[in-house]
Amino acid sequence: MGISTDSSVVDLWKKTSQRLQQIVAPQTFKRWFQPIRVLHMEADCLCLEVPSHLYQYWLEDNYGDLLKETVSSIAGKPLSVLDLPSVILHLSKTLQKELKFHVEF
């Protein structure tokens, strides 16, 4: 399966975000989940953009399981989640492929 950025991917993230708002404290959601942007779906992996590497690591350590479980629950199937720090997105496509700097949790 290729890369998908259709409305179903945006809808999946919107529903996931709404569910997370019900689970975590409002200030937690605003600080850690609201800044996340959905990029695309590739096979069974939802790719997200986060503000920085530090943000990425903190989110993985503290909410990685919750995020993966919530996305999978809404999708109705197991999904993995990749988050890409925004600094990586500014690299050329060639460098991104060479670096493969994606962290899966």
MOHUZI-V919250 format. One record per pair of residues at least 6 apart in sequence whose C-alpha atoms are under 6 Angstrom apart, sorted by the first residue. I is the first residue (numbers start at 1). J is the second residue. Records with the same first field share a line. If there is no record, write none. Layout:
BEGIN
I=J + J
END
This chain:
BEGIN
1=43
2=42
3=41 + 42
4=40 + 41
5=40
16=71
36=49 + 50
37=48 + 49
38=48
39=47 + 48
40=47
41=47
44=79
45=79 + 80 + 81
46=81
47=81 + 82 + 83
48=83
49=83 + 84 + 85
50=85 + 86
51=85 + 86
52=85 + 86
53=85
72=78 + 79
82=103 + 104
END
